[in-house]
Amino acid sequence: MLFEKPYLSGQHIVKNTIQMDDLFLKNKQQYVYLLNYDIDTNNDDFYLKYMLLKNTFTNMLELPFFELKEDMISDYELKIDDLSSFIKLFILNTFSVEIKDEYLTNIICHGFHVYNNNIYCLIDLTNVKFDLKHIHLDIDIIWFGLVNEIINTKQIYDNIINCHVSNFFLNNYDFLILMKNDIELQIPIEGYIVQPINKLDFTLNIGLQKNMKNNKFGPYYYFYNYKNAISQINEDPSSDCFQYTGFTSASSKQKFEWGILRYAIFLKTYKFIDNKSLDESVLKDILIQKEKNSNKEKLTLNITDYDGIWGNNYDSLHIGKIILDDDSLLMNYPVYVIKNESQYNCISYRYLYFKNINKI
């Protein structure tokens, strides 16, 4: 029978019961690590997020865990049915939410997986309706990371993910993959944009506006990695003397404040940019005629696509490190250009604070 809803491949390798005698011989203290996941949706696309907690000593993001006590084990067996109530209460207490029957019912404990003598418990939070988009405004402890953030970029905003977390998933591939009708679904990547505070609510409620002004790859949606998104900010067009100082909370807004939005973006059919396609757009000709821009525009004649012709055959562009003939970079990289509004979904946002270093 085929599944109509997406499901996590790892569901089929966890066990309801594990034998504890061998594990106790190898580990004096035994911990249970929680693989709390949420399957989110964007139009017809689905994607996976895992819950991580910030360690207050290392400031790194890690899997939630608790120490296994003897009274949780019966005859050297650990059973998911015996431990599920404790796990559900542990999760709700972590969120500091009221204990409700609907929460307890909707948290699904699938079972255990043992890796490197450690116990992992797979928990489905998909039907527990917390408002996760706004969670990072005043809370800096709970995070939900995309698969790409966990195994590739290894960070969320400027928060580093512990390598032990990444290594677990890289060595247990089934916990990374969503399936639907026996087809493996594409994994989205993360993308960031920055917005002035006075435009943030509009963007959150209405959506992004296409970048229409002289963009090198056409009038589409442009996303950046975290570092490049921060570099887009220039408070005063006549000055670049503003220094990024970090996040601020929702209750302590400061002057020169911006917002940074984090998205799951689906590249779908995408193209890497190279130097082989001639840009024959009218705008390119105009820019070449302008003395100020002429040399730069000639150097990028085989790279840019101001008319966005690539959109006839692809859903997105991935722009990596491109070095021009004068040894300069085309732009800070990576940049992701997305054709359709249906290809992105806002996961979370935060407030940023910049200070004018001329006034210090």
C-alpha positions as CSV (number, residue, x, y, z in Angstrom):
1,M,0.0,0.0,0.0
2,L,1.4,3.4,-1.0
3,F,1.6,6.3,1.5
4,E,-0.3,9.4,0.5
5,K,1.3,11.6,3.1
6,P,5.1,12.1,3.3
7,Y,6.9,9.9,5.9
8,L,10.3,9.8,7.3
9,S,12.4,6.9,6.0
10,G,13.9,6.3,9.5
11,Q,10.5,5.3,10.8
12,H,11.1,1.8,9.5
13,I,14.4,1.1,11.2
14,V,13.5,2.1,14.8
15,K,12.5,-0.5,17.4
16,N,9.9,-0.5,20.1
17,T,12.2,-2.4,22.5
18,I,16.0,-2.5,22.9
19,Q,18.1,-4.8,25.2
20,M,20.0,-2.7,27.7
21,D,22.5,-5.2,29.2
22,D,25.2,-4.7,26.6
23,L,24.8,-0.9,26.6
24,F,25.1,-0.7,30.4
25,L,28.3,-2.6,30.3
26,K,29.8,-0.1,27.9
27,N,28.4,3.1,29.3
28,K,28.3,3.9,33.0
29,Q,25.9,6.7,32.3
30,Q,23.4,6.2,29.6
31,Y,21.6,9.0,27.8
32,V,18.6,9.1,25.4
33,Y,18.9,11.6,22.6
34,L,15.7,12.8,21.1
35,L,15.2,13.1,17.3
36,N,12.3,15.5,17.5
37,Y,11.2,16.2,13.9
38,D,8.6,18.3,12.2
39,I,7.4,17.8,8.6
40,D,6.4,21.2,7.2
41,T,4.8,22.0,3.9
42,N,5.1,24.7,1.2
43,N,2.4,24.4,-1.4
44,D,3.0,20.9,-2.9
45,D,6.5,20.5,-1.3
46,F,7.4,19.0,2.0
47,Y,10.5,19.4,4.1
48,L,12.0,18.1,7.3
49,K,13.2,20.0,10.4
50,Y,14.8,18.7,13.6
51,M,14.7,20.3,17.0
52,L,18.0,21.4,18.5
53,L,18.8,23.0,21.8
54,K,21.6,25.6,22.5
55,N,24.1,24.3,25.0
56,T,24.6,27.3,27.4
57,F,28.2,26.3,28.1
58,T,29.4,25.8,24.6
59,N,26.8,27.9,22.7
60,M,26.5,25.1,20.2
61,L,23.3,23.5,19.0
62,E,22.8,19.9,20.1
63,L,20.1,17.3,20.2
64,P,17.9,17.3,23.3
65,F,18.7,14.5,25.7
66,F,18.1,13.2,29.2
67,E,19.8,10.7,31.4
68,L,18.3,7.2,31.5
69,K,17.4,6.1,35.1
70,E,17.1,2.6,36.3
71,D,13.4,2.9,37.1
72,M,12.8,3.5,33.4
73,I,14.0,0.0,32.5
74,S,12.3,-3.3,33.1
75,D,14.3,-6.6,33.1
76,Y,17.1,-4.9,31.1
77,E,14.6,-3.9,28.4
78,L,13.8,-0.4,27.4
79,K,10.3,-0.1,25.9
80,I,8.9,2.9,24.0
81,D,5.5,2.4,25.5
82,D,7.0,2.7,29.0
83,L,9.0,5.8,28.2
84,S,6.7,7.8,26.0
85,S,4.8,9.6,28.7
86,F,8.1,10.9,30.2
87,I,9.4,11.9,26.8
88,K,6.2,13.9,26.0
89,L,6.3,15.8,29.3
90,F,10.1,16.4,28.8
91,I,9.4,18.0,25.4
92,L,6.5,20.2,26.5
93,N,8.5,21.4,29.5
94,T,11.3,22.3,27.2
95,F,8.9,24.5,25.3
96,S,7.5,25.9,28.6
97,V,4.0,25.4,27.4
98,E,0.9,24.3,29.3
99,I,0.4,20.5,29.4
100,K,-2.6,19.8,27.2
101,D,-4.2,16.5,26.2
102,E,-4.0,17.6,22.6
103,Y,-0.3,18.1,22.8
104,L,0.2,14.7,24.5
105,T,-1.9,13.0,21.9
106,N,-0.2,14.6,18.9
107,I,3.4,13.8,20.0
108,I,4.2,10.5,18.4
109,C,7.0,8.3,19.8
110,H,8.1,6.0,17.0
111,G,10.8,4.0,18.7
112,F,14.5,3.6,19.4
113,H,17.7,3.5,17.4
114,V,21.1,2.5,18.7
115,Y,24.2,4.0,17.2
116,N,27.8,4.0,18.7
117,N,26.3,2.7,21.9
118,N,24.0,5.7,22.3
119,I,20.2,5.5,22.3
120,Y,18.2,7.8,20.0
121,C,14.5,8.1,20.1
122,L,12.5,9.2,17.0
123,I,9.7,11.6,17.9
124,D,7.2,13.2,15.4
125,L,6.1,16.7,16.4
126,T,4.3,17.4,13.1
127,N,0.8,17.6,14.5
128,V,1.8,19.7,17.6
129,K,0.9,23.2,16.5
130,F,3.5,25.5,18.1
131,D,4.1,28.9,16.5
132,L,7.7,28.2,15.4
133,K,8.1,31.1,13.0
134,H,8.2,33.7,15.9
135,I,10.0,31.5,18.4
136,H,13.5,33.1,17.9
137,L,12.4,36.6,18.7
138,D,12.9,36.3,22.5
139,I,14.0,32.6,22.9
140,D,17.6,31.7,21.9
141,I,17.5,28.1,23.1
142,I,15.1,26.2,20.9
143,W,15.9,25.8,17.2
144,F,14.5,23.8,14.3
145,G,17.1,23.0,11.7
146,L,16.7,22.0,8.1
147,V,18.5,18.9,6.9
148,N,20.9,21.0,4.8
149,E,21.7,23.2,7.8
150,I,22.5,20.1,9.9
151,I,24.7,18.2,7.5
152,N,26.2,20.9,5.1
153,T,26.3,24.5,6.4
154,K,26.3,23.2,10.1
155,Q,24.8,26.4,11.4
156,I,21.5,28.3,11.8
157,Y,21.9,32.1,11.6
158,D,25.3,32.4,13.4
159,N,24.7,29.5,15.7
160,I,27.0,26.5,15.1
161,I,25.7,23.0,15.1
162,N,27.7,20.5,17.1
163,C,29.7,18.2,14.9
164,H,28.3,15.2,16.8
165,V,24.9,16.0,15.6
166,S,26.0,16.3,12.0
167,N,28.0,13.1,12.2
168,F,25.0,11.2,13.5
169,F,22.8,12.2,10.6
170,L,25.6,11.7,8.0
171,N,26.0,8.1,9.2
172,N,22.3,7.4,9.6
173,Y,20.9,8.6,6.2
174,D,17.4,7.2,6.7
175,F,16.7,10.0,9.2
176,L,17.4,12.6,6.6
177,I,15.0,11.4,3.9
178,L,11.3,12.1,3.4
179,M,9.4,9.7,1.2
180,K,6.1,10.0,-0.6
181,N,4.6,7.2,-2.7
182,D,8.0,5.5,-2.5
183,I,9.7,8.6,-4.0
184,E,12.5,10.4,-2.2
185,L,11.6,14.1,-1.9
186,Q,14.0,16.9,-2.7
187,I,15.8,18.5,0.3
188,P,15.5,22.3,0.4
189,I,18.4,24.6,1.3
190,E,18.3,27.6,3.6
191,G,18.4,31.2,2.2
192,Y,18.4,34.5,4.0
193,I,17.3,38.0,3.2
194,V,17.4,41.3,5.2
195,Q,14.7,43.9,5.5
196,P,14.3,47.2,7.3
197,I,12.0,46.9,10.3
198,N,9.3,49.0,8.6
199,K,9.1,46.5,5.8
200,L,9.3,43.3,7.9
201,D,5.7,42.9,8.7
202,F,4.7,43.4,5.1
203,T,7.1,40.8,3.9
204,L,6.0,38.3,6.6
205,N,2.3,38.7,5.8
206,I,2.3,39.4,2.0
207,G,5.5,37.7,0.8
208,L,8.6,38.8,-1.0
209,Q,8.7,41.2,-3.8
210,K,10.7,40.3,-6.9
211,N,14.0,42.2,-7.3
212,M,13.3,44.3,-10.4
213,K,16.1,46.8,-10.3
214,N,19.1,46.0,-12.6
215,N,19.6,42.5,-11.2
216,K,22.2,40.5,-13.0
217,F,20.0,37.5,-13.5
218,G,16.6,38.9,-14.1
219,P,13.5,40.0,-12.1
220,Y,13.3,37.1,-9.6
221,Y,13.8,36.3,-6.0
222,Y,17.4,36.5,-4.6
223,F,18.6,34.7,-1.5
224,Y,21.9,34.6,0.3
225,N,23.7,32.6,2.9
226,Y,23.7,34.2,6.4
227,K,27.1,36.0,6.0
228,N,26.2,37.5,2.7
229,A,22.7,38.6,3.8
230,I,24.3,40.6,6.7
231,S,26.6,42.2,4.2
232,Q,23.7,43.5,2.1
233,I,22.8,46.0,4.8
234,N,23.8,49.7,4.4
235,E,21.9,52.0,6.8
236,D,23.0,55.2,5.1
237,P,23.7,55.3,1.4
238,S,26.4,57.8,1.9
239,S,28.2,55.8,4.6
240,D,29.3,52.2,5.1
241,C,30.4,52.8,8.7
242,F,27.9,50.7,10.4
243,Q,29.0,47.7,12.5
244,Y,26.9,44.6,13.0
245,T,26.6,43.8,16.7
246,G,24.2,40.9,16.9
247,F,20.6,40.0,17.5
248,T,18.2,42.0,19.7
249,S,15.0,40.6,21.3
250,A,11.5,41.6,20.4
251,S,11.2,43.5,23.7
252,S,14.3,45.7,23.3
253,K,14.2,47.2,19.8
254,Q,17.1,49.5,19.1
255,K,17.9,52.3,16.6
256,F,19.3,51.1,13.2
257,E,17.4,47.8,13.6
258,W,16.8,45.5,10.7
259,G,15.2,42.1,10.4
260,I,16.7,38.9,8.9
261,L,14.4,36.3,7.5
262,R,15.3,32.7,7.0
263,Y,13.7,30.6,4.3
264,A,13.5,27.0,3.1
265,I,14.1,27.3,-0.7
266,F,13.5,24.6,-3.2
267,L,15.9,24.8,-6.1
268,K,14.0,22.1,-8.1
269,T,15.6,22.1,-11.6
270,Y,18.6,24.4,-11.3
271,K,21.6,25.7,-13.2
272,F,25.1,26.5,-12.1
273,I,26.4,29.8,-13.5
274,D,29.4,29.6,-15.8
275,N,31.1,31.9,-18.4
276,K,29.6,30.3,-21.5
277,S,26.2,32.1,-22.1
278,L,26.3,35.4,-23.9
279,D,24.1,38.1,-22.3
280,E,22.3,39.8,-25.2
281,S,19.8,41.8,-23.1
282,V,19.0,45.4,-23.8
283,L,19.9,46.4,-20.3
284,K,23.4,44.8,-20.7
285,D,24.0,47.0,-23.8
286,I,22.9,50.1,-21.9
287,L,25.2,49.3,-19.0
288,I,28.2,48.7,-21.3
289,Q,27.6,52.1,-22.9
290,K,27.9,53.8,-19.5
291,E,31.5,54.7,-19.0
292,K,31.4,54.0,-15.2
293,N,30.1,50.4,-15.6
294,S,31.6,49.6,-19.0
295,N,34.6,47.5,-18.0
296,K,32.8,45.5,-15.3
297,E,29.9,44.8,-17.7
298,K,32.2,43.7,-20.5
299,L,33.9,41.3,-18.1
300,T,30.6,39.7,-17.2
301,L,29.2,39.6,-20.8
302,N,29.2,35.7,-20.7
303,I,27.8,35.5,-17.2
304,T,25.0,37.9,-16.6
305,D,21.4,37.4,-17.8
306,Y,19.5,40.6,-17.1
307,D,16.4,39.4,-19.0
308,G,16.3,36.2,-17.0
309,I,16.2,34.0,-20.1
310,W,17.5,31.1,-17.9
311,G,13.9,30.9,-16.4
312,N,12.7,29.4,-19.7
313,N,14.4,26.1,-18.8
314,Y,15.2,26.2,-15.1
315,D,13.5,26.9,-11.8
316,S,16.5,28.4,-10.1
317,L,20.2,29.5,-10.3
318,H,23.1,28.6,-8.0
319,I,25.8,31.2,-8.3
320,G,29.0,30.1,-6.8
321,K,32.5,31.5,-6.8
322,I,33.1,33.2,-10.2
323,I,36.4,35.0,-10.8
324,L,36.5,37.4,-13.6
325,D,39.4,38.0,-16.0
326,D,40.7,40.9,-13.8
327,D,40.8,38.5,-10.9
328,S,37.9,40.1,-9.1
329,L,34.8,38.3,-7.9
330,L,31.5,38.7,-9.7
331,M,29.7,39.0,-6.3
332,N,29.8,37.6,-2.8
333,Y,28.7,34.0,-3.1
334,P,26.7,31.8,-2.9
335,V,23.6,33.5,-4.3
336,Y,20.4,31.6,-5.1
337,V,18.0,33.0,-7.6
338,I,14.5,31.5,-7.5
339,K,12.0,31.8,-10.3
340,N,8.6,31.2,-8.6
341,E,7.0,32.4,-5.3
342,S,6.0,28.8,-4.7
343,Q,9.6,27.7,-4.2
344,Y,10.3,29.4,-0.9
345,N,8.8,29.4,2.6
346,C,9.7,31.6,5.6
347,I,10.9,29.4,8.5
348,S,11.8,32.1,11.1
349,Y,13.1,35.7,11.5
350,R,15.1,37.7,13.9
351,Y,15.9,41.4,14.7
352,L,19.3,42.7,14.0
353,Y,21.2,45.6,15.6
354,F,23.8,47.8,13.9
355,K,25.7,50.7,15.5
356,N,27.2,53.7,13.7
357,I,30.9,53.5,14.5
358,N,31.3,57.2,13.6
359,K,29.4,58.1,16.7
360,I,31.3,55.9,19.2
